[in-house]
Amino acid sequence: MGSKNKMIAQKLLRLRSRIEDWASLNGYENIGNQNIRRDADDNIVWKRSDWEFVDDMYSTIINQNEYYWDKDTYHQFNDLWRYYETDVTVVRPEDNPNLDPEWQQLQQMEWEDD
């Protein structure tokens, strides 16, 4: 993995934490969905939340899997960043219990230069 992947992993971790912070204020049930599949009667049979989408992308990077993202994928990340904005005086990012341990783990991983 290269330094570019480390940077992407850090940004995805921040985005995932931002979604968690937003959900702690607005309700986890209000997180948006990336994909929804419905049956013939229009019942939801499968869905993938924005959090799951970002978490899957984060897992792809830290598990050193190959990925083929185009500029539209990065635009999606930017759109999600803007959508899940929170007032940092109400919820501070450093208060998220998931962020610091995973951030430290990212720093300790072996990252080769691109």
DSSP file (Angstrom, degrees, kcal/mol; ACC not computed):
  #  RESIDUE AA STRUCTURE BP1 BP2  ACC     N-H-->O    O-->H-N    N-H-->O    O-->H-N    TCO  KAPPA ALPHA  PHI   PSI    X-CA   Y-CA   Z-CA
    1    1 A M              0   0    0      0, 0.0   111,-3.6     0, 0.0     2,-0.2   0.000 360.0 360.0 360.0 144.4    0.0    0.0    0.0
    2    2 A G     >  -     0   0    0    109,-0.2     4,-1.6   112,-0.1     3,-0.3  -0.463 360.0 -99.2-103.2 175.2    1.2    3.4   -0.8
    3    3 A S  H  > S+     0   0    0    109,-0.5     4,-2.2     1,-0.2     5,-0.1   0.800 121.8  61.3 -63.6 -28.3    1.1    6.8    0.9
    4    4 A K  H  > S+     0   0    0      1,-0.2     4,-2.3     2,-0.2    -1,-0.2   0.916 103.6  49.7 -62.4 -42.2   -1.9    7.7   -1.3
    5    5 A N  H  > S+     0   0    0     -3,-0.3     4,-2.8     2,-0.2    -2,-0.2   0.866 107.7  53.7 -65.4 -35.8   -3.8    4.8    0.2
    6    6 A K  H  X S+     0   0    0     -4,-1.6     4,-2.4     2,-0.2    -1,-0.2   0.932 109.2  48.5 -62.8 -44.3   -2.9    6.0    3.7
    7    7 A M  H  X S+     0   0    0     -4,-2.2     4,-2.2     2,-0.2    -2,-0.2   0.917 112.9  47.6 -62.0 -43.2   -4.3    9.4    2.9
    8    8 A I  H  X S+     0   0    0     -4,-2.3     4,-2.6     1,-0.2     5,-0.2   0.916 111.0  51.5 -64.6 -42.8   -7.5    7.9    1.4
    9    9 A A  H  X S+     0   0    0     -4,-2.8     4,-2.4     1,-0.2    -2,-0.2   0.908 109.5  50.3 -61.0 -41.8   -7.9    5.7    4.5
   10   10 A Q  H  X S+     0   0    0     -4,-2.4     4,-2.2     1,-0.2    -1,-0.2   0.920 112.1  47.1 -62.7 -43.4   -7.5    8.6    6.8
   11   11 A K  H  X S+     0   0    0     -4,-2.2     4,-2.3     1,-0.2    -2,-0.2   0.898 112.4  49.1 -66.6 -39.9  -10.2   10.6    4.9
   12   12 A L  H  X S+     0   0    0     -4,-2.6     4,-2.9     2,-0.2    -1,-0.2   0.886 109.9  51.9 -67.0 -37.8  -12.6    7.7    4.8
   13   13 A L  H  X S+     0   0    0     -4,-2.4     4,-2.3    -5,-0.2    -2,-0.2   0.912 110.7  48.1 -64.0 -41.5  -12.1    7.1    8.5
   14   14 A R  H  X S+     0   0    0     -4,-2.2     4,-2.2     2,-0.2    -2,-0.2   0.906 112.6  49.0 -64.0 -40.5  -12.9   10.8    9.1
   15   15 A L  H  X S+     0   0    0     -4,-2.3     4,-2.2     2,-0.2    -2,-0.2   0.928 110.8  49.2 -65.4 -45.0  -16.0   10.6    6.9
   16   16 A R  H  X S+     0   0    0     -4,-2.9     4,-2.0     1,-0.2    -1,-0.2   0.911 112.6  48.2 -61.0 -41.8  -17.2    7.5    8.6
   17   17 A S  H  X S+     0   0    0     -4,-2.3     4,-2.6     1,-0.2    -1,-0.2   0.867 108.7  54.5 -65.5 -36.2  -16.7    9.1   12.0
   18   18 A R  H  X S+     0   0    0     -4,-2.2     4,-2.5     2,-0.2    -2,-0.2   0.901 107.4  49.6 -64.8 -40.4  -18.5   12.2   10.8
   19   19 A I  H  X S+     0   0    0     -4,-2.2     4,-2.6     2,-0.2    -2,-0.2   0.913 111.2  50.2 -63.7 -41.7  -21.5   10.1    9.8
   20   20 A E  H  X S+     0   0    0     -4,-2.0     4,-1.9     2,-0.2    -2,-0.2   0.910 111.1  48.6 -61.9 -42.7  -21.5    8.5   13.2
   21   21 A D  H  X S+     0   0    0     -4,-2.6     4,-0.9     2,-0.2    -2,-0.2   0.920 112.0  48.7 -63.4 -43.9  -21.4   11.9   14.9
   22   22 A W  H >X S+     0   0    0     -4,-2.5     4,-2.7     1,-0.2     3,-0.8   0.920 111.2  50.6 -60.7 -44.4  -24.3   13.2   12.7
   23   23 A A  H 3X S+     0   0    0     -4,-2.6     4,-2.3     1,-0.3    -1,-0.2   0.826 101.5  61.2 -66.2 -31.2  -26.3   10.1   13.5
   24   24 A S  H 3< S+     0   0    0     -4,-1.9    -1,-0.3     1,-0.2    -2,-0.2   0.803 115.7  34.5 -65.8 -25.6  -25.7   10.5   17.3
   25   25 A L  H << S+     0   0    0     -4,-0.9    -2,-0.2    -3,-0.8    -1,-0.2   0.824 130.3  30.5 -91.3 -38.1  -27.5   13.9   16.9
   26   26 A N  H  < S-     0   0    0     -4,-2.7    -3,-0.2    -5,-0.1    -2,-0.2   0.459 117.3 -91.4-106.8  -3.8  -30.1   13.1   14.3
   27   27 A G    ><  -     0   0    0     -4,-2.3     3,-1.7    -5,-0.2    -3,-0.2   0.367  21.3-113.5  98.0 130.2  -30.8    9.4   14.9
   28   28 A Y  G >  S+     0   0    0      1,-0.3     3,-1.4     2,-0.2    -1,-0.1   0.795 115.0  64.4 -64.5 -28.3  -29.1    6.4   13.3
   29   29 A E  G 3  S+     0   0    0      1,-0.2    -1,-0.3    -6,-0.1    -2,-0.1   0.640  95.5  61.2 -69.7 -12.2  -32.4    5.5   11.6
   30   30 A N  G <  S+     0   0    0     -3,-1.7    -1,-0.2    -7,-0.1    -2,-0.2   0.396  72.3 119.6 -96.7   2.0  -32.0    8.7    9.6
   31   31 A I    <   -     0   0    0     -3,-1.4    -3,-0.0    -4,-0.1   -11,-0.0  -0.472  68.9-114.8 -64.0 137.3  -28.7    7.8    7.9
   32   32 A G        -     0   0    0     -2,-0.1    18,-2.7    17,-0.1     2,-0.4  -0.148  23.2-121.2 -70.0 168.9  -29.3    7.9    4.2
   33   33 A N  E     -A   49   0A   0     16,-0.3    16,-0.3     1,-0.1     3,-0.1  -0.936  11.9-162.2-117.0 136.1  -29.0    4.8    1.9
   34   34 A Q  E    S+     0   0A   0     14,-2.9     2,-0.4    -2,-0.4    15,-0.2   0.881  83.3  13.6 -76.3 -42.7  -26.7    4.3   -1.0
   35   35 A N  E     -A   48   0A   0     13,-1.4    13,-2.4     2,-0.0     2,-0.4  -0.988  60.9-174.2-138.5 144.3  -28.7    1.5   -2.4
   36   36 A I  E     -A   47   0A   0     -2,-0.4     2,-0.4    11,-0.2    11,-0.2  -0.995   6.8-162.6-137.4 132.8  -32.2    0.0   -1.9
   37   37 A R  E     -A   46   0A   0      9,-3.1     8,-2.8    -2,-0.4     9,-1.4  -0.958  11.6-169.5-115.1 134.8  -33.6   -3.1   -3.4
   38   38 A R  E     -A   44   0A   0     -2,-0.4     6,-0.2     6,-0.3     2,-0.1  -0.877  15.3-129.5-121.6 153.4  -37.3   -3.7   -3.4
   39   39 A D    >   -     0   0    0      4,-2.2     3,-2.0    -2,-0.3    -1,-0.0  -0.239  46.6 -82.0 -88.3-174.4  -39.5   -6.7   -4.3
   40   40 A A  T 3  S+     0   0    0      1,-0.3    -1,-0.1     2,-0.1    -2,-0.0   0.763 131.5  54.2 -62.4 -25.8  -42.5   -6.7   -6.6
   41   41 A D  T 3  S-     0   0    0      2,-0.1    -1,-0.3     1,-0.0     3,-0.1   0.274 119.7-109.4 -91.6  10.9  -44.7   -5.4   -3.8
   42   42 A D  S <  S+     0   0    0     -3,-2.0     2,-0.3     1,-0.3    -2,-0.1   0.671  70.3 145.4  69.7  20.8  -42.3   -2.4   -3.2
   43   43 A N        -     0   0    0      1,-0.1    -4,-2.2     2,-0.0     2,-0.5  -0.691  57.4-111.0 -84.3 141.0  -41.1   -3.8    0.1
   44   44 A I  E     +A   38   0A   0     -2,-0.3    -6,-0.3    -6,-0.2     3,-0.1  -0.601  40.9 169.6 -72.1 123.4  -37.5   -3.1    1.0
   45   45 A V  E     +     0   0A   0     -8,-2.8     2,-0.3    -2,-0.5    -7,-0.2   0.566  67.2   9.2-109.1 -15.5  -35.6   -6.4    0.8
   46   46 A W  E     +A   37   0A   0     -9,-1.4    -9,-3.1     2,-0.0    -1,-0.4  -0.953  62.4 175.2-162.0 142.4  -32.1   -5.1    1.0
   47   47 A K  E     -A   36   0A   0     -2,-0.3     2,-0.5   -11,-0.2   -11,-0.2  -0.994  17.7-152.5-149.8 154.2  -30.4   -1.7    1.7
   48   48 A R  E     -A   35   0A   0    -13,-2.4   -14,-2.9    -2,-0.3   -13,-1.4  -0.979  22.3-143.2-129.2 116.4  -26.9   -0.4    2.1
   49   49 A S  E  >  -A   33   0A   0     -2,-0.5     4,-2.4   -16,-0.3   -16,-0.3  -0.238  25.6-110.2 -75.9 165.1  -26.6    2.8    4.3
   50   50 A D  H  > S+     0   0    0    -18,-2.7     4,-2.4     1,-0.2     5,-0.2   0.893 121.7  53.9 -59.0 -39.9  -24.2    5.6    3.6
   51   51 A W  H  > S+     0   0    0    -19,-0.4     4,-2.8     1,-0.2    -1,-0.2   0.927 108.8  47.7 -61.7 -45.0  -22.2    4.4    6.7
   52   52 A E  H  > S+     0   0    0      2,-0.2     4,-2.7     1,-0.2    -1,-0.2   0.891 110.3  53.3 -63.6 -39.4  -22.0    0.9    5.3
   53   53 A F  H  X S+     0   0    0     -4,-2.4     4,-1.9     2,-0.2    -2,-0.2   0.944 113.5  41.6 -58.9 -50.1  -20.8    2.3    1.9
   54   54 A V  H  X S+     0   0    0     -4,-2.4     4,-2.6     1,-0.2    -2,-0.2   0.904 114.2  52.3 -67.0 -41.8  -18.0    4.3    3.5
   55   55 A D  H  X S+     0   0    0     -4,-2.8     4,-2.6     1,-0.2    -1,-0.2   0.898 108.9  50.7 -62.1 -40.9  -17.1    1.5    5.9
   56   56 A D  H  X S+     0   0    0     -4,-2.7     4,-2.0     2,-0.2    -1,-0.2   0.908 111.5  47.5 -62.5 -42.1  -16.8   -0.9    3.0
   57   57 A M  H  X S+     0   0    0     -4,-1.9     4,-1.7     2,-0.2    -2,-0.2   0.904 111.6  50.6 -65.9 -40.8  -14.6    1.5    1.1
   58   58 A Y  H  X S+     0   0    0     -4,-2.6     4,-2.5     1,-0.2     5,-0.2   0.920 109.8  50.5 -61.2 -44.9  -12.4    2.0    4.2
   59   59 A S  H  X S+     0   0    0     -4,-2.6     4,-1.9     1,-0.2     6,-0.3   0.870 105.3  57.3 -62.3 -37.5  -12.1   -1.8    4.6
   60   60 A T  H  <>S+     0   0    0     -4,-2.0     5,-2.2     1,-0.2    -1,-0.2   0.923 111.0  43.2 -58.5 -44.6  -11.1   -2.1    1.0
   61   61 A I  H ><5S+     0   0    0     -4,-1.7     3,-1.6     1,-0.2    -2,-0.2   0.949 115.6  44.4 -69.3 -50.0   -8.2    0.2    1.6
   62   62 A I  H 3<5S+     0   0    0     -4,-2.5    -1,-0.2     1,-0.3    -2,-0.2   0.751 111.0  54.8 -73.6 -20.2   -6.9   -1.0    4.9
   63   63 A N  T 3<5S-     0   0    0     -4,-1.9    -1,-0.3    -5,-0.2    -2,-0.2   0.318 112.4-120.9 -91.1   8.6   -7.1   -4.7    3.8
   64   64 A Q  T < 5 +     0   0    0     -3,-1.6     2,-0.2     1,-0.2    -3,-0.2   0.777  57.0 155.8  60.9  31.3   -5.0   -3.8    0.8
   65   65 A N      < -     0   0    0     -5,-2.2    -1,-0.2    -6,-0.3     2,-0.1  -0.544  48.6-102.2 -82.3 154.3   -7.5   -4.9   -1.8
   66   66 A E        -     0   0    0     -2,-0.2     2,-0.3     2,-0.0    -1,-0.1  -0.468  41.4-171.3 -72.7 148.0   -7.4   -3.4   -5.3
   67   67 A Y        -     0   0    0     -2,-0.1     2,-0.3     2,-0.1   -10,-0.0  -0.988  20.9-159.9-141.4 151.7   -9.9   -0.7   -6.0
   68   68 A Y        +     0   0    0     -2,-0.3     2,-0.4     2,-0.0    -2,-0.0  -0.717  26.3 165.6-132.4  79.8  -11.0    1.1   -9.1
   69   69 A W        -     0   0    0     -2,-0.3     2,-0.2     3,-0.0    -2,-0.1  -0.755  17.2-158.7 -98.4 143.0  -12.7    4.3   -8.2
   70   70 A D    >>  -     0   0    0     -2,-0.4     4,-1.4     1,-0.0     3,-0.9  -0.508  42.2 -85.1-108.5-176.2  -13.3    7.0  -10.6
   71   71 A K  H 3> S+     0   0    0      1,-0.3     4,-2.1     2,-0.2     5,-0.1   0.802 125.3  63.1 -62.4 -28.0  -13.9   10.7  -10.0
   72   72 A D  H 3> S+     0   0    0      2,-0.2     4,-2.1     1,-0.2    -1,-0.3   0.867 100.2  53.2 -64.5 -35.4  -17.6   10.1   -9.4
   73   73 A T  H <> S+     0   0    0     -3,-0.9     4,-2.0     2,-0.2    -1,-0.2   0.927 109.8  47.1 -64.2 -44.1  -16.7    7.9   -6.4
   74   74 A Y  H  X S+     0   0    0     -4,-1.4     4,-2.2     1,-0.2    -2,-0.2   0.853 109.2  54.6 -66.8 -33.6  -14.7   10.8   -4.9
   75   75 A H  H  X S+     0   0    0     -4,-2.1     4,-2.6     2,-0.2    -1,-0.2   0.894 105.8  53.4 -64.1 -39.0  -17.6   13.2   -5.7
   76   76 A Q  H  X S+     0   0    0     -4,-2.1     4,-2.6     2,-0.2    -2,-0.2   0.930 107.8  50.2 -60.0 -45.2  -19.9   10.9   -3.7
   77   77 A F  H  X S+     0   0    0     -4,-2.0     4,-2.4     1,-0.2    -2,-0.2   0.924 111.5  48.2 -59.5 -44.1  -17.5   11.1   -0.8
   78   78 A N  H  X S+     0   0    0     -4,-2.2     4,-2.1     2,-0.2    -1,-0.2   0.899 110.7  50.9 -63.9 -40.7  -17.5   14.9   -1.0
   79   79 A D  H  X S+     0   0    0     -4,-2.6     4,-2.5     1,-0.2    -2,-0.2   0.912 111.1  48.5 -62.2 -42.6  -21.3   15.0   -1.2
   80   80 A L  H  X S+     0   0    0     -4,-2.6     4,-2.5     2,-0.2    -2,-0.2   0.895 107.8  55.3 -64.7 -39.5  -21.5   12.8    1.9
   81   81 A W  H  < S+     0   0    0     -4,-2.4    -1,-0.2     1,-0.2    -2,-0.2   0.928 112.8  42.1 -58.4 -45.2  -19.0   15.0    3.7
   82   82 A R  H >< S+     0   0    0     -4,-2.1     3,-1.2     1,-0.2    -2,-0.2   0.901 113.4  52.3 -69.5 -40.0  -21.2   18.0    3.1
   83   83 A Y  H 3< S+     0   0    0     -4,-2.5    -2,-0.2     1,-0.3    -1,-0.2   0.894 109.8  48.2 -63.9 -40.8  -24.5   16.2    3.9
   84   84 A Y  T 3< S+     0   0    0     -4,-2.5    -1,-0.3    -5,-0.2   -62,-0.2   0.002  78.7 145.6 -94.6  30.4  -23.3   14.9    7.2
   85   85 A E    <   -     0   0    0     -3,-1.2     2,-0.3   -64,-0.1    -3,-0.1  -0.437  26.5-171.1 -66.6 138.5  -22.0   18.2    8.5
   86   86 A T        -     0   0    0     -2,-0.1     2,-0.8     5,-0.1   -64,-0.1  -0.910  33.8 -99.1-128.5 158.6  -22.4   18.7   12.2
   87   87 A D    >>  -     0   0    0     -2,-0.3     4,-2.3     1,-0.2     3,-2.0  -0.681  30.1-152.3 -76.2 112.1  -21.9   21.6   14.5
   88   88 A V  T 34 S+     0   0    0     -2,-0.8    -1,-0.2     1,-0.3    -3,-0.0   0.613  92.8  63.3 -68.2 -10.3  -18.5   20.9   16.1
   89   89 A T  T 34 S+     0   0    0      1,-0.1    -1,-0.3     3,-0.1     3,-0.2   0.677 111.4  37.9 -82.7 -16.3  -19.4   22.9   19.2
   90   90 A V  T <4 S+     0   0    0     -3,-2.0     2,-0.5     1,-0.3    -2,-0.2   0.864 133.0  19.2 -95.1 -50.4  -22.2   20.3   19.8
   91   91 A V  S  < S-     0   0    0     -4,-2.3    -1,-0.3     5,-0.0    -5,-0.1  -0.961  75.7-157.0-124.4 111.9  -20.4   17.1   18.7
   92   92 A R    >   -     0   0    0     -2,-0.5     3,-2.2    -3,-0.2     4,-0.4  -0.741  18.6-132.7 -89.9 134.6  -16.6   17.3   18.6
   93   93 A P  G >  S+     0   0    0      0, 0.0     3,-1.6     0, 0.0     6,-0.2   0.837 105.2  60.9 -54.9 -35.2  -14.9   14.8   16.3
   94   94 A E  G 3  S+     0   0    0      1,-0.3     6,-0.2     5,-0.1    -2,-0.0   0.642  93.4  66.5 -70.2 -11.1  -12.4   13.9   18.9
   95   95 A D  G <  S+     0   0    0     -3,-2.2    -1,-0.3     4,-0.1     3,-0.0   0.604  72.6 106.8 -82.0 -11.9  -15.2   12.7   21.2
   96   96 A N    X>  -     0   0    0     -3,-1.6     3,-0.9    -4,-0.4     4,-0.8  -0.561  64.1-151.1 -70.1 118.4  -16.0    9.9   18.8
   97   97 A P  T 34 S+     0   0    0      0, 0.0    -1,-0.2     0, 0.0    -3,-0.0   0.697  91.7  54.3 -67.6 -17.2  -14.8    6.7   20.6
   98   98 A N  T 3> S+     0   0    0      2,-0.1     4,-1.2     1,-0.1     5,-0.2   0.730  96.6  66.2 -86.1 -22.6  -14.1    4.9   17.3
   99   99 A L  H <> S+     0   0    0     -3,-0.9     4,-2.7    -6,-0.2     5,-0.2   0.961  96.1  47.2 -70.0 -54.7  -11.9    7.5   15.8
  100  100 A D  H  X S+     0   0    0     -4,-0.8     4,-2.6     1,-0.2     5,-0.2   0.909 111.4  47.6 -62.1 -47.4   -8.7    7.6   17.9
  101  101 A P  H  > S+     0   0    0      0, 0.0     4,-1.9     0, 0.0    -1,-0.2   0.921 117.4  43.1 -61.7 -40.3   -8.0    3.9   18.1
  102  102 A E  H  X S+     0   0    0     -4,-1.2     4,-2.3     2,-0.2    -2,-0.2   0.868 111.7  54.5 -72.7 -34.3   -8.5    3.3   14.4
  103  103 A W  H  X S+     0   0    0     -4,-2.7     4,-1.8     2,-0.2    -1,-0.2   0.930 109.6  47.9 -61.3 -44.8   -6.5    6.5   13.6
  104  104 A Q  H  X S+     0   0    0     -4,-2.6     4,-1.3     1,-0.2    -2,-0.2   0.890 109.3  53.6 -63.3 -39.2   -3.6    5.1   15.7
  105  105 A Q  H  X S+     0   0    0     -4,-1.9     4,-0.9    -5,-0.2     3,-0.4   0.912 106.7  52.1 -61.9 -42.4   -3.9    1.8   13.9
  106  106 A L  H >< S+     0   0    0     -4,-2.3     3,-0.6     1,-0.2    -1,-0.2   0.892 107.5  52.6 -60.0 -39.7   -3.7    3.5   10.5
  107  107 A Q  H 3< S+     0   0    0     -4,-1.8    -1,-0.2     1,-0.2    -2,-0.2   0.789 109.4  49.4 -68.4 -26.8   -0.5    5.3   11.7
  108  108 A Q  H 3< S+     0   0    0     -4,-1.3    -1,-0.2    -3,-0.4    -2,-0.2   0.593  89.4 102.7 -89.0 -11.9    1.1    2.0   12.7
  109  109 A M  S << S-     0   0    0     -4,-0.9     2,-0.6    -3,-0.6    -3,-0.0  -0.321  84.0-102.7 -70.7 154.8    0.4    0.2    9.5
  110  110 A E        -     0   0    0     -2,-0.0     2,-0.5     2,-0.0    -1,-0.1  -0.698  43.0-178.9 -78.6 118.2    3.1   -0.4    6.9
  111  111 A W        -     0   0    0     -2,-0.6  -109,-0.2    -4,-0.1     2,-0.2  -0.965  11.3-155.0-123.3 113.7    2.5    2.1    4.1
  112  112 A E        -     0   0    0   -111,-3.6  -109,-0.5    -2,-0.5     2,-0.1  -0.557  28.0-101.9 -84.8 151.9    4.9    2.0    1.1
  113  113 A D              0   0    0   -111,-0.3    -1,-0.1    -2,-0.2  -111,-0.0  -0.453 360.0 360.0 -70.3 145.1    5.5    5.0   -1.0
  114  114 A D              0   0    0     -2,-0.1    -1,-0.1     0, 0.0  -112,-0.1   0.484 360.0 360.0 -71.8 360.0    3.7    5.1   -4.3
